[in-house]
Amino acid sequence: MIQVLLVFFVAAVLKTSTARSISDTDLLKYTFNNNGHGSYSFEYETSDGTYRREDGGVVNDVWVVRGEYGYTDPQGRRYSVLYVADDKGFQPLPSEGDTRLNDRRIV
């Protein structure tokens, strides 16, 4: 399961990267929480507009991950993807503008 999460993380980072060098960006925000009982949440944001938020845990005996990632293109347009990953696989969700995830964490 950890390997699947790592693949999602790497894919999201690659998808949200822009033509700018990584050395040109600063990490503006990074938060990681692990409750020690199997659920977690994290988020980061960089100075080039790239960001990612995710939380995961077991819900009704099923591992569920919810999140959002996005970036700002060189013309200043924001792009984002909301998603859920569970026993049905990775599922991108419809997004309306600057929709934010519910801030409640899976516990």
C-alpha positions in Angstrom: 0.0 0.0 0.0 2.9 2.4 0.8 4.3 1.7 -2.7 0.9 2.7 -4.2 0.9 6.0 -2.2 4.5 6.6 -3.3 3.6 6.2 -6.9 0.7 8.6 -6.5 3.0 11.1 -4.8 5.7 10.9 -7.5 3.1 11.1 -10.3 1.5 14.2 -8.7 4.9 16.0 -8.3 5.9 15.2 -11.9 2.5 16.4 -13.1 2.6 19.6 -11.2 6.1 20.6 -12.1 6.7 23.4 -14.5 9.6 24.4 -16.8 11.2 26.3 -14.0 14.2 24.8 -12.3 13.5 23.4 -8.8 16.2 25.6 -7.5 14.1 28.7 -8.5 11.3 27.8 -6.1 11.0 28.0 -2.4 9.0 25.8 -0.1 6.5 28.2 1.5 4.5 25.7 3.5 5.0 22.1 4.6 2.9 20.2 7.1 2.8 16.5 7.9 0.6 14.8 10.5 0.5 11.1 11.4 -1.8 10.1 14.3 0.1 6.9 14.8 -3.0 4.8 14.2 -2.8 4.5 10.5 -4.1 7.9 9.3 -2.1 10.9 8.0 -2.4 14.3 6.4 0.1 16.5 4.6 0.3 19.6 2.5 2.9 21.7 0.8 3.1 24.8 -1.3 5.9 26.3 -3.3 6.7 29.8 -4.5 5.9 28.8 -8.1 2.3 28.0 -7.2 2.6 24.2 -7.0 0.8 22.7 -4.1 -0.6 19.4 -2.8 -2.9 18.5 0.1 -3.8 14.9 1.0 -5.2 12.9 3.9 -5.7 9.2 4.2 -6.9 6.5 6.5 -9.2 3.6 6.9 -12.9 4.2 6.5 -15.3 1.2 6.9 -12.4 -1.2 6.5 -11.2 0.4 3.3 -8.0 2.5 2.8 -9.2 5.9 1.5 -7.0 8.8 0.3 -8.4 12.2 -0.5 -6.5 15.1 -1.9 -5.9 18.0 -4.3 -2.9 19.1 -6.2 -2.3 22.0 -8.6 0.0 24.4 -10.1 0.1 27.9 -11.8 1.2 28.0 -15.4 3.6 30.6 -16.7 0.7 32.8 -17.8 -0.7 32.8 -14.2 -3.6 30.4 -14.8 -4.3 28.0 -11.9 -4.9 24.3 -12.5 -6.0 21.8 -9.9 -7.2 18.2 -9.5 -9.3 16.9 -6.6 -9.2 13.2 -6.2 -10.2 10.2 -4.1 -8.3 6.9 -4.2 -9.9 3.8 -2.5 -10.8 0.2 -3.3 -12.3 1.5 -6.6 -8.9 3.1 -7.7 -7.9 6.7 -8.4 -10.9 8.9 -9.1 -10.4 12.5 -10.2 -13.4 14.6 -9.0 -15.1 17.5 -10.7 -13.7 20.9 -9.6 -15.3 24.3 -9.6 -12.7 27.1 -9.5 -10.8 27.3 -6.3 -12.7 24.6 -4.4 -10.9 23.5 -1.2 -11.1 20.2 0.5 -13.1 19.9 3.7 -10.4 20.5 6.4 -11.6 17.7 8.6 -8.9 14.9 8.8 -9.7 11.2 8.6 -9.2 9.9 12.1 
